[in-house]
Protein backbone atom coordinates (compact mmCIF):
# COMPACT_ATOMS: atom_id res chain seq x y z
CA UNK A 1 0.00 0.00 0.00
CA UNK A 2 1.09 3.55 -0.61
CA UNK A 3 -0.20 6.70 1.04
CA UNK A 4 0.90 10.25 0.31
CA UNK A 5 0.04 12.77 3.00
CA UNK A 6 1.19 16.38 3.01
CA UNK A 7 4.33 15.76 0.98
CA UNK A 8 4.62 14.70 -2.67
CA UNK A 9 6.62 11.59 -1.72
CA UNK A 10 4.66 8.58 -0.40
CA UNK A 11 4.40 8.58 3.40
CA UNK A 12 4.37 4.75 3.36
CA UNK A 13 5.64 2.54 0.57
CA UNK A 14 5.38 -1.25 0.44
CA UNK A 15 4.14 -1.34 4.03
CA UNK A 16 2.86 -4.73 5.15
CA UNK A 17 2.29 -4.70 8.94
CA UNK A 18 0.73 -7.51 10.95
CA UNK A 19 -0.52 -6.97 14.50
CA UNK A 20 -1.63 -9.65 16.92
CA UNK A 21 -3.87 -9.49 19.98
CA UNK A 22 -1.20 -7.85 22.14
CA UNK A 23 -0.83 -4.13 22.66
CA UNK A 24 1.09 -2.21 20.05
CA UNK A 25 2.19 1.38 19.69
CA UNK A 26 3.64 3.59 17.02
CA UNK A 27 7.02 5.20 17.55
CA UNK A 28 8.78 7.63 15.22
CA UNK A 29 9.98 11.15 14.63
CA UNK A 30 7.63 14.09 14.19
CA UNK A 31 6.10 13.97 10.73
CA UNK A 32 7.06 10.34 10.11
CA UNK A 33 3.43 9.26 9.63
CA UNK A 34 2.38 7.75 12.96
CA UNK A 35 -0.94 9.60 13.16
CA UNK A 36 -1.45 9.18 9.42
CA UNK A 37 -1.15 5.40 9.78
CA UNK A 38 -3.67 5.33 12.63
CA UNK A 39 -6.08 7.57 10.69
CA UNK A 40 -5.76 5.17 7.75
CA UNK A 41 -6.57 2.18 9.98
CA UNK A 42 -9.53 4.10 11.46
CA UNK A 43 -10.87 4.78 7.96
CA UNK A 44 -10.40 8.55 8.15
CA UNK A 45 -7.99 8.57 5.17
CA UNK A 46 -7.98 6.83 1.80
CA UNK A 47 -4.99 5.13 0.18
CA UNK A 48 -3.29 6.78 -2.76
CA UNK A 49 -2.45 3.37 -4.23
CA UNK A 50 -2.80 -0.27 -3.20
CA UNK A 51 -5.14 -1.97 -0.80
CA UNK A 52 -5.73 -2.16 2.91
CA UNK A 53 -7.35 -4.92 4.94
CA UNK A 54 -8.07 -4.97 8.67
CA UNK A 55 -10.16 -7.17 10.92
CA UNK A 56 -10.98 -6.95 14.60
CA UNK A 57 -11.26 -4.05 17.01
CA UNK A 58 -8.76 -1.26 17.46
CA UNK A 59 -9.00 1.33 20.25
CA UNK A 60 -7.36 4.60 19.27
CA UNK A 61 -6.34 7.16 21.88
CA UNK A 62 -6.27 10.61 20.32
CA UNK A 63 -3.64 13.15 21.31
CA UNK A 64 -6.08 16.08 21.22
CA UNK A 65 -8.51 15.32 24.06
CA UNK A 66 -11.16 17.85 25.08
CA UNK A 67 -13.11 17.27 28.30
CA UNK A 68 -16.89 17.62 28.21
CA UNK A 69 -18.78 18.22 31.47
CA UNK A 70 -21.32 15.45 30.79
CA UNK A 71 -18.76 12.99 29.35
CA UNK A 72 -17.39 9.87 31.02
CA UNK A 73 -13.75 9.01 31.69
CA UNK A 74 -13.91 6.62 28.71
CA UNK A 75 -15.11 9.53 26.55
CA UNK A 76 -12.23 11.67 27.80
CA UNK A 77 -9.64 8.98 27.08
CA UNK A 78 -11.08 8.37 23.63
CA UNK A 79 -11.55 4.65 24.17
CA UNK A 80 -15.29 4.64 23.55
CA UNK A 81 -15.13 4.80 19.75
CA UNK A 82 -13.58 1.44 18.94
CA UNK A 83 -13.00 0.89 15.26
CA UNK A 84 -14.83 -2.27 14.12
CA UNK A 85 -13.59 -3.68 10.84
CA UNK A 86 -14.86 -6.90 9.24
Backbone as numpy.savetxt, mean C-alpha at the origin, in Angstrom:
# Nx Ny Nz CAx CAy CAz Cx Cy Cz
5.51 -6.23 -13.08 4.67 -5.06 -13.08 5.54 -3.83 -13.08
5.07 -2.80 -13.70 5.76 -1.51 -13.70 4.78 -0.45 -13.21
5.29 0.52 -12.49 4.47 1.64 -12.05 5.32 2.89 -12.06
4.89 3.90 -12.79 5.56 5.20 -12.77 4.75 6.11 -11.88
5.41 6.83 -11.01 4.71 7.71 -10.09 4.90 9.15 -10.52
5.67 9.91 -9.78 5.85 11.32 -10.08 7.09 11.59 -10.92
7.81 10.55 -11.28 9.00 10.70 -12.11 8.79 9.95 -13.41
9.48 10.34 -14.49 9.29 9.64 -15.76 9.78 8.20 -15.73
10.77 7.90 -14.90 11.28 6.53 -14.80 10.33 5.69 -13.97
10.20 4.39 -14.29 9.32 3.53 -13.49 9.75 3.50 -12.02
8.79 3.59 -11.12 9.07 3.52 -9.69 9.44 2.08 -9.32
8.74 1.12 -9.92 9.04 -0.30 -9.73 9.18 -0.93 -11.10
10.13 -1.82 -11.25 10.31 -2.51 -12.51 10.62 -3.97 -12.21
9.87 -4.86 -12.84 10.04 -6.30 -12.64 9.95 -6.69 -11.17
9.02 -6.11 -10.47 8.81 -6.40 -9.05 7.90 -7.61 -8.93
8.30 -8.57 -8.10 7.53 -9.79 -7.93 7.56 -10.20 -6.46
6.90 -9.44 -5.58 6.95 -9.75 -4.14 5.96 -10.85 -3.76
6.30 -11.58 -2.72 5.40 -12.57 -2.13 5.42 -12.36 -0.63
4.25 -12.22 -0.03 4.15 -12.02 1.41 3.34 -13.16 2.00
3.76 -13.66 3.14 3.04 -14.71 3.83 2.12 -14.13 4.89
1.74 -14.96 5.85 0.80 -14.55 6.89 1.46 -13.71 7.99
2.77 -13.66 8.01 3.47 -12.91 9.05 3.39 -11.41 8.79
3.81 -10.64 9.74 3.83 -9.18 9.58 4.98 -8.79 8.65
4.73 -7.77 7.88 5.76 -7.27 6.96 5.71 -5.75 6.99
6.79 -5.13 6.67 6.86 -3.68 6.61 7.64 -3.26 5.38
7.53 -2.00 5.05 8.30 -1.46 3.93 9.35 -0.51 4.48
10.57 -0.67 4.02 11.69 0.15 4.47 12.39 0.70 3.23
12.73 1.98 3.26 13.44 2.58 2.14 13.61 4.07 2.34
14.39 4.65 1.48 14.65 6.09 1.54 13.40 6.87 1.16
13.38 8.15 1.52 12.29 9.03 1.10 12.20 9.02 -0.41
10.98 8.89 -0.91 10.77 8.91 -2.35 11.07 7.61 -3.07
11.37 6.55 -2.32 11.72 5.28 -2.97 10.51 4.47 -3.41
9.30 4.88 -2.99 8.10 4.20 -3.46 7.37 3.36 -2.43
7.70 3.50 -1.16 7.04 2.70 -0.12 5.54 2.95 -0.08
5.15 4.20 0.03 3.73 4.55 0.08 3.05 4.24 -1.25
3.76 4.43 -2.34 3.21 4.13 -3.66 2.88 2.64 -3.77
3.76 1.78 -3.29 3.51 0.34 -3.31 2.28 -0.01 -2.49
2.16 0.56 -1.29 0.99 0.27 -0.45 -0.29 0.81 -1.08
-0.23 1.97 -1.71 -1.41 2.51 -2.39 -1.80 1.64 -3.58
-0.83 1.05 -4.24 -1.10 0.12 -5.33 -1.81 -1.13 -4.80
-1.29 -1.69 -3.71 -1.91 -2.87 -3.11 -3.32 -2.56 -2.65
-3.54 -1.36 -2.11 -4.87 -0.96 -1.62 -5.83 -0.63 -2.76
-5.34 -0.57 -3.99 -6.20 -0.28 -5.13 -6.40 1.20 -5.39
-5.61 2.05 -4.75 -5.73 3.50 -4.93 -4.99 3.99 -6.18
-4.09 3.17 -6.71 -3.33 3.51 -7.91 -3.47 2.40 -8.94
-3.28 2.74 -10.19 -3.32 1.77 -11.29 -1.90 1.58 -11.83
-1.62 0.37 -12.30 -0.33 0.08 -12.90 -0.16 0.79 -14.23
1.06 1.17 -14.54 1.38 1.73 -15.85 1.48 0.59 -16.87
2.01 -0.54 -16.44 2.21 -1.69 -17.31 2.25 -2.94 -16.46
1.78 -4.06 -16.99 1.86 -5.33 -16.29 0.59 -5.67 -15.55
0.70 -6.58 -14.63 -0.48 -7.03 -13.89 -0.15 -7.11 -12.40
-1.20 -7.17 -11.63 -1.07 -7.21 -10.18 -2.12 -8.16 -9.64
-1.74 -9.04 -8.73 -2.69 -9.98 -8.14 -2.44 -10.04 -6.64
-3.51 -9.94 -5.88 -3.41 -10.03 -4.42 -4.61 -10.77 -3.88
-4.41 -11.54 -2.84 -5.50 -12.23 -2.16 -5.32 -12.03 -0.67
-6.40 -12.12 0.07 -6.32 -12.01 1.51 -6.69 -10.63 2.02
-6.27 -10.36 3.24 -6.59 -9.11 3.92 -5.30 -8.39 4.29
-5.28 -7.10 4.08 -4.10 -6.31 4.38 -4.48 -5.07 5.16
-4.09 -4.97 6.44 -4.33 -3.72 7.16 -3.24 -2.72 6.80
-3.65 -1.50 6.52 -2.70 -0.45 6.18 -2.81 0.67 7.21
-1.69 1.00 7.84 -1.68 2.11 8.80 -1.14 3.34 8.08
-1.98 4.33 7.94 -1.61 5.56 7.23 -0.70 6.42 8.10
0.13 7.22 7.47 1.02 8.09 8.23 0.40 9.44 8.52
-0.73 9.75 7.89 -1.42 11.02 8.14 -2.75 10.75 8.85
-2.68 10.62 10.16 -3.84 10.27 10.97 -4.45 11.53 11.56
-5.77 11.68 11.42 -6.50 12.80 12.00 -7.54 12.25 12.96
-7.49 12.69 14.21 -8.45 12.21 15.21 -9.80 12.87 15.01
-10.85 12.06 15.16 -12.22 12.56 15.12 -12.84 12.33 16.49
-13.56 13.30 17.04 -14.11 13.16 18.39 -14.98 11.92 18.57
-15.77 11.54 17.56 -16.66 10.40 17.70 -16.02 9.10 17.22
-14.76 9.13 16.79 -14.10 7.94 16.27 -13.57 7.04 17.37
-13.29 5.79 17.00 -12.72 4.82 17.94 -11.20 4.82 17.81
-10.54 4.09 18.69 -9.08 3.95 18.61 -8.71 3.25 17.30
-9.50 2.25 16.90 -9.25 1.56 15.63 -9.35 2.53 14.46
-10.33 3.44 14.51 -10.45 4.47 13.47 -9.18 5.33 13.44
-8.73 5.75 14.61 -7.56 6.62 14.72 -6.31 5.94 14.16
-6.15 4.66 14.46 -4.97 3.93 14.00 -5.08 3.51 12.54
-6.25 3.66 11.95 -6.41 3.31 10.54 -6.49 1.84 10.27
-6.83 1.05 11.28 -6.89 -0.40 11.08 -8.30 -0.90 10.83
-9.25 0.00 10.72 -10.63 -0.41 10.46 -10.80 -0.81 9.01
-10.27 -0.02 8.10 -10.46 -0.26 6.67 -9.50 -1.29 6.12
-9.74 -2.56 6.41 -8.91 -3.62 5.86 -9.20 -3.75 4.38
-8.19 -4.01 3.61 -8.34 -4.17 2.17 -8.61 -5.64 1.90
-9.80 -5.95 1.39 -10.17 -7.32 1.04 -9.97 -7.50 -0.45
-9.17 -8.47 -0.84 -8.92 -8.74 -2.25 -9.16 -10.21 -2.49
-9.95 -10.54 -3.51 -10.20 -11.95 -3.84 -9.53 -12.32 -5.13
